[in-house]
């Protein structure tokens, strides 16, 4: 039966009065209030959580500040895909219950629900209105039956030996055949199913702020993409040696994680979706695996809209803040950070003397002011991770690895060797850095990181009994008596 506007308003008033009475019966203080329809949003709930209570059961709970105003006095739980942030009027709930300040639901676990969200909603004006941030399963490690002890790792490792790129839909068999401990999960764009719809070939020509794509944003916006990505990652998580997974390369820069320009909020959201499904796939197999995001050296440069570089990269600090806020709102998890602490610029190794570097004063200022992060000012980055809002669910500083650093040989093998040693000492002196991974095989016209002579000898000494000998040697080359003079 169709309600007239007058009858509808009377019905809403009656519902509101009933909910107010319910609030009083529940013992809510006199300061509490029933929220009006216009106030209903995902930020209404005080908290929400979706966790596995065992391998077959999902427990969803929430805490509400007051009874929400609704058409029928009911709460509804909906299952949403990663890319869904609202509930359609025609959606069918997976569970429902009368309004309560502490609603709880139990659902059967299915494989599909490892990658979907549960959203709490009310009927308001005939619409399904979310009143809490949708929640992913936040403890997928409870499912793991292939968990293995983590290896005892040296501080120093090398790309191509302990580390390699895992190109999805590409070199998985070679990766699994190797003895790698760390992989960087990449999308070359060759498989459009795993490529985000905003990063596919047909969208490049429509990009209002084009960049040259090197790798592409993963697709967690479509079921087929999620299935393809997670099936490969689950297989890799069963490896006898793999224990670190980096999702993407320098993902705060669009060239390395391409998606056509929309805005940075949407960009981070699309990446967070891909990270979440990757994390849940990996941790559901090996509870001790670690999953990292990856950022470059751009830290706090604050390019304004309209500046060319504004559309090319987001500052690492801003990316971490937005990513963390998204992940925390949808079920906090134990993500880590892989950072690339190259010298600034990449093409110049003699960081202690910038007189021979083009724009040397400007480059030095980028480090001194904290606009960029290299091994010289690494504590700027790890201090940020110690902020209360950035801590892991257990209250600890998140895992940090320096997953790529290459020192050029353009200024000679002695300068290269001294800088390699300085970078190692920066990692060693920082209590939050777990590993530094050197790139030693890069050979391009302007960037050649290959070792020879003294640089090879010094590199080989790192982590050995000979390290102290070359510690004194490196200080002498740089002209310091203590590493604190150049490293903070």
C-alpha positions in Angstrom: 0.0 0.0 0.0 1.4 3.4 -1.0 1.7 5.8 1.9 0.8 9.5 1.6 3.5 12.0 2.6 1.4 12.9 5.8 1.0 9.2 6.7 4.7 8.5 6.0 5.8 11.4 8.3 3.5 10.1 11.1 5.0 6.7 10.7 8.5 8.1 11.0 7.6 10.1 14.1 6.1 6.9 15.6 9.2 4.9 14.8 11.4 7.7 16.3 9.3 7.7 19.5 9.5 4.0 19.8 13.3 4.0 19.4 13.6 6.8 22.0 11.6 4.6 24.4 13.8 1.7 23.6 16.8 3.9 24.4 15.4 4.6 27.8 14.6 1.0 28.5 18.1 0.1 27.6 19.4 2.4 30.3 21.0 5.0 28.0 21.8 8.2 29.9 19.7 11.3 29.5 22.4 12.9 27.3 22.0 10.2 24.7 19.9 10.9 21.6 18.3 9.1 18.7 20.1 10.1 15.6 18.2 11.6 12.7 18.1 10.1 9.2 20.5 12.7 7.8 23.1 11.8 10.4 23.4 8.1 9.4 26.7 7.3 7.9 29.6 4.9 8.1 31.1 7.0 10.9 28.0 6.5 13.1 29.2 3.3 14.8 31.7 3.6 17.6 33.4 0.4 16.4 32.9 -2.6 14.2 34.7 -5.8 13.7 34.6 -9.0 11.6 36.8 -11.8 12.8 37.0 -15.6 12.5 36.1 -17.3 15.7 37.2 -20.6 14.2 37.9 -21.9 10.7 34.2 -22.2 9.9 32.6 -19.2 11.6 32.7 -15.4 11.2 31.8 -13.2 14.2 30.6 -9.7 13.4 30.2 -7.2 16.2 29.6 -3.5 16.5 29.1 -0.8 19.1 26.6 2.0 18.5 26.4 5.3 20.4 22.6 5.3 20.3 19.8 3.5 18.5 19.8 4.6 14.9 16.6 5.9 13.4 15.2 3.4 10.9 12.0 2.6 9.0 11.4 -0.7 10.9 13.6 -0.9 14.0 15.9 -3.5 12.4 19.6 -3.8 11.7 20.8 -5.5 8.6 24.1 -7.0 7.7 25.1 -7.0 4.0 28.0 -8.7 2.2 29.9 -6.2 -0.1 32.5 -6.6 -2.7 35.8 -4.7 -2.2 34.8 -2.0 -4.6 31.3 -1.5 -3.0 31.0 1.3 -0.6 27.2 1.6 -0.5 24.3 -0.9 -0.4 21.8 -0.9 -3.2 18.0 -0.8 -2.3 17.6 -4.2 -3.9 20.4 -5.9 -2.0 19.5 -8.9 0.2 21.0 -9.0 3.7 22.9 -12.0 5.0 21.5 -11.4 8.5 19.2 -9.1 10.4 18.3 -8.4 14.1 16.3 -5.8 16.1 18.1 -2.6 16.9 20.7 -3.0 19.6 23.6 -0.9 20.8 25.9 -3.9 20.7 24.7 -6.0 17.7 26.4 -9.3 16.9 26.0 -11.8 14.1 27.6 -15.1 13.3 28.0 -16.3 9.7 29.4 -19.4 8.1 32.8 -18.9 6.6 33.2 -19.4 2.9 36.2 -18.9 0.7 34.5 -16.0 -1.1 34.1 -14.2 2.3 37.8 -14.0 2.7 37.7 -11.2 0.2 34.4 -9.5 0.9 33.2 -7.0 3.5 30.3 -7.1 6.0 28.4 -3.8 6.3 25.9 -2.9 9.0 22.9 -0.9 7.8 19.4 0.3 8.5 16.4 0.9 6.3 16.0 4.7 6.1 13.5 6.2 3.7 13.4 3.0 1.8 17.2 3.0 1.3 19.8 0.7 2.8 22.1 3.1 4.7 25.4 1.9 6.1 26.0 3.0 9.7 29.4 1.4 10.2 32.5 1.1 8.0 32.3 -2.3 6.2 34.6 -4.8 7.7 36.9 -7.5 6.1 37.9 -10.5 8.1 40.8 -9.1 10.1 42.5 -12.4 11.2 42.8 -14.5 8.1 45.9 -16.2 9.6 43.5 -18.3 11.7 42.9 -20.3 8.6 46.5 -21.1 7.9 47.6 -24.7 7.9 51.0 -24.3 6.2 52.5 -21.9 8.6 56.3 -22.2 8.9 58.9 -20.7 11.2 60.5 -17.6 9.8 64.2 -17.9 8.9 66.9 -16.1 10.8 67.8 -13.4 8.3 71.0 -11.3 7.9 70.6 -7.6 7.8 72.0 -7.4 4.3 70.6 -9.2 1.2 70.7 -8.8 -2.5 68.2 -8.5 -5.3 68.4 -11.5 -7.7 69.5 -13.8 -4.8 67.2 -13.5 -1.8 64.8 -11.1 -3.6 63.0 -11.2 -7.0 60.0 -9.7 -8.8 56.9 -11.9 -9.0 55.1 -10.9 -12.2 51.6 -12.2 -11.8 50.5 -14.3 -14.8 54.1 -14.4 -15.7 57.1 -15.9 -13.9 55.5 -17.8 -11.0 57.0 -21.1 -11.9 60.5 -19.6 -11.9 59.9 -17.9 -8.6 58.7 -21.1 -6.9 61.7 -23.0 -8.3 64.1 -20.5 -6.7 65.2 -20.1 -3.1 63.9 -16.5 -2.7 62.7 -15.2 0.7 61.2 -11.9 -0.6 59.1 -11.2 -3.7 57.7 -8.0 -5.0 54.3 -8.7 -6.6 54.0 -6.9 -9.9 51.5 -6.5 -12.8 53.1 -6.0 -16.2 49.7 -5.3 -17.7 49.9 -8.3 -20.1 46.9 -9.9 -18.4 43.9 -7.5 -18.5 41.9 -9.6 -16.0 44.3 -8.8 -13.2 44.7 -5.2 -14.4 42.5 -2.6 -12.7 39.8 -1.3 -15.1 41.2 2.2 -14.8 44.6 1.0 -15.8 43.7 -1.1 -18.9 45.0 -0.3 -22.4 41.9 1.4 -23.6 42.0 3.9 -20.7 45.5 5.2 -21.3 44.5 7.4 -24.2 41.8 9.0 -22.0 44.2 9.9 -19.2 44.0 13.7 -18.5 47.4 13.6 -16.8 49.3 10.9 -18.6 52.5 9.3 -17.3 54.5 6.4 -18.8 53.3 3.2 -17.2 56.0 0.7 -16.2 53.7 -1.5 -14.1 50.0 -1.4 -13.4 47.5 -1.3 -10.6 46.1 -4.7 -9.6 42.4 -5.4 -10.1 40.4 -6.0 -6.9 37.3 -4.3 -8.4 36.0 -7.4 -10.2 35.5 -11.0 -9.0 37.6 -12.4 -11.9 40.5 -10.2 -11.1 40.3 -11.1 -7.4 40.2 -14.8 -8.2 43.2 -14.6 -10.5 45.3 -12.6 -8.1 44.6 -14.5 -5.0 44.9 -18.0 -6.5 48.5 -17.2 -7.6 49.4 -15.6 -4.2 48.0 -18.5 -2.2 50.2 -20.8 -4.2 53.3 -18.7 -3.6 52.5 -18.5 0.1 52.9 -22.3 0.2 56.6 -21.9 -0.9 59.2 -23.4 1.4 61.2 -20.2 1.4 59.0 -17.2 0.6 58.1 -15.2 3.7 58.0 -11.6 2.6 55.5 -10.3 0.0 55.7 -6.7 -1.3 52.5 -5.7 -3.1 53.6 -3.4 -5.9 56.6 -1.2 -6.5 56.8 2.4 -5.2 53.1 2.5 -5.3 52.9 6.2 -4.3 54.1 6.9 -7.9 51.7 6.4 -10.8 54.5 5.3 -13.2 55.2 2.2 -11.2 51.6 1.4 -10.2 49.7 2.9 -13.1 46.1 3.9 -13.0 44.6 6.7 -15.1 44.3 10.0 -13.2 41.1 10.4 -11.2 42.2 11.7 -7.8 44.5 10.5 -5.1 41.7 9.3 -2.8 40.4 6.9 -5.4 43.9 5.8 -6.3 44.8 4.9 -2.7 41.4 3.2 -2.3 42.0 1.0 -5.4 45.4 0.1 -4.1 44.1 -0.6 -0.6 41.5 -3.0 -2.1 44.2 -4.9 -4.0 46.4 -5.0 -0.9 43.7 -6.3 1.3 42.7 -9.3 -0.9 46.4 -10.0 -1.4 47.1 -9.9 2.3 44.2 -12.2 3.2 45.1 -14.7 0.5 48.7 -14.9 1.7 48.1 -14.9 5.4 45.3 -17.6 5.1 48.1 -20.0 4.0 51.1 -18.9 6.1 50.4 -17.0 9.3 54.0 -16.0 9.6 54.3 -14.4 6.2 54.7 -10.6 6.1 53.0 -8.4 3.6 54.3 -4.9 2.8 53.4 -1.8 0.9 56.2 -0.1 -1.0 57.0 3.6 -1.2 59.8 5.6 -2.8 61.9 8.6 -1.4 59.4 11.4 -1.9 58.3 12.0 1.6 56.9 15.5 2.3 57.3 17.7 -0.8 53.7 19.0 -0.8 53.2 19.6 -4.5 50.0 21.6 -5.1 47.3 20.7 -7.5 48.2 22.2 -10.9 51.9 21.4 -10.4 53.0 18.8 -13.0 54.4 16.5 -10.3 51.2 16.6 -8.3 49.7 14.2 -10.8 52.8 11.9 -10.9 53.3 10.9 -7.3 51.9 11.3 -3.8 54.3 12.0 -0.9 55.1 8.8 0.9 54.0 10.4 4.2 50.6 11.3 2.8 50.2 7.9 1.1 50.9 6.1 4.4 48.4 8.3 6.2 45.6 7.6 3.8 46.3 4.0 3.3 46.5 3.4 7.1 43.2 5.2 7.6 41.4 3.1 5.0 42.8 -0.2 6.3 42.1 0.7 10.0 38.5 1.7 9.2 37.8 -1.7 7.5 39.6 -4.0 9.9 43.2 -3.2 11.0 45.8 -5.7 9.9 49.6 -6.2 10.4 50.9 -4.6 7.1 54.5 -3.5 6.9 56.4 -0.9 4.8 59.2 -1.5 2.2 61.0 1.8 1.5 63.8 2.7 -1.1 66.4 4.9 0.6 68.5 5.8 -2.4 70.9 8.7 -2.3 69.5 12.0 -3.7 69.9 12.1 -6.6 70.2 8.5 -7.6 73.0 9.3 -10.0 75.4 10.7 -7.4 77.0 8.6 -4.7 79.3 11.2 -2.9 76.5 12.4 -0.6 78.9 14.0 1.9 80.2 16.4 -0.8 77.6 17.7 -3.2 80.0 20.3 -4.9 80.3 18.2 -8.0 76.7 17.3 -8.2 74.4 19.1 -10.6 72.0 21.2 -8.5 73.8 19.8 -5.5 72.7 22.5 -3.0 69.0 21.8 -3.9 69.5 18.1 -3.6 71.1 18.4 -0.2 68.3 20.7 0.9 65.7 18.0 0.0 67.3 15.7 2.6 68.1 18.3 5.2 64.5 19.6 5.2 62.9 16.1 5.2 61.2 16.6 1.9 62.9 13.3 0.7 64.0 10.3 2.7 67.3 8.5 2.0 69.5 6.4 4.3 70.9 9.7 5.6 67.6 10.7 7.4 65.9 7.3 7.8 64.7 8.1 11.3 62.3 10.7 9.8 60.5 7.8 8.3 60.6 5.4 11.2 59.7 8.1 13.7 56.5 8.6 11.7 55.7 4.9 12.0 56.0 5.3 15.8 52.9 7.5 16.0 50.1 5.9 17.9 47.7 5.9 14.9 50.3 4.1 12.7 51.0 1.2 15.1 50.1 -2.4 14.2 47.0 -4.0 15.8 49.3 -5.4 18.5 50.6 -1.9 19.4 54.0 -2.4 17.8 55.9 -0.4 15.2 55.2 -2.0 11.8 57.8 -4.2 10.1 60.2 -2.2 8.0 62.5 -3.4 5.2 64.6 -1.3 2.8 63.8 -3.4 -0.2 65.8 -1.6 -2.8 68.9 0.6 -2.8 71.5 0.9 -5.5 74.7 3.0 -5.2 76.1 4.2 -8.5 79.8 3.7 -9.4 80.0 6.9 -11.5 82.2 8.6 -8.8 84.5 5.6 -8.6 84.7 2.4 -6.6 86.0 4.0 -3.4 83.1 6.5 -3.2 80.7 3.7 -4.1 82.1 1.5 -1.4 82.0 4.2 1.3 78.4 5.0 0.5 77.4 1.3 0.5 78.9 1.0 3.9 77.1 4.2 5.1 73.8 2.9 3.9 74.4 -0.4 5.7 75.2 1.5 9.0 72.1 3.6 8.7 70.0 0.3 8.6 72.1 -1.3 11.3 71.7 1.7 13.7 68.0 2.0 13.2 66.2 -0.4 15.6 63.1 -0.7 13.3 64.9 -1.7 10.1 64.9 -5.5 9.6 66.6 -5.8 6.3 68.4 -3.8 3.6 68.4 -5.2 0.1 71.0 -4.0 -2.4 70.5 -3.7 -6.1 73.9 -4.6 -7.6 73.1 -5.6 -11.2 71.6 -2.4 -12.6 73.4 -1.1 -15.7 71.8 1.8 -17.5 73.4 4.8 -19.2 73.0 7.1 -16.2 72.6 4.5 -13.4 75.2 1.7 -13.0 75.2 0.0 -9.6 77.6 -2.8 -10.5 80.5 -3.5 -8.1 84.2 -3.8 -8.8 87.5 -3.7 -6.8 87.1 -1.9 -3.5 83.3 -1.7 -3.6 83.1 -5.4 -4.0 85.5 -6.0 -1.1 83.6 -3.6 1.2 80.2 -5.0 0.2 81.4 -8.6 1.0 82.6 -7.5 4.4 79.1 -6.4 5.6 77.9 -8.7 8.3 81.2 -10.5 8.7 84.2 -10.2 11.1 85.8 -7.9 8.6 83.1 -5.3 8.9 84.9 -3.3 11.7 88.0 -2.9 9.5 86.0 -1.3 6.7 84.0 0.7 9.2 87.1 2.8 10.0 88.1 2.9 6.3 84.6 4.2 5.2 84.6 6.9 8.0 88.1 8.1 6.8 86.9 8.3 3.2 83.9 10.3 4.2 85.8 12.4 6.7 83.9 11.7 9.9 84.7 10.2 13.3 81.2 9.0 14.1 78.2 7.9 11.9 75.9 10.2 13.7 77.6 13.1 11.9 75.9 12.1 8.7 73.1 9.7 9.6 70.0 10.5 11.6 
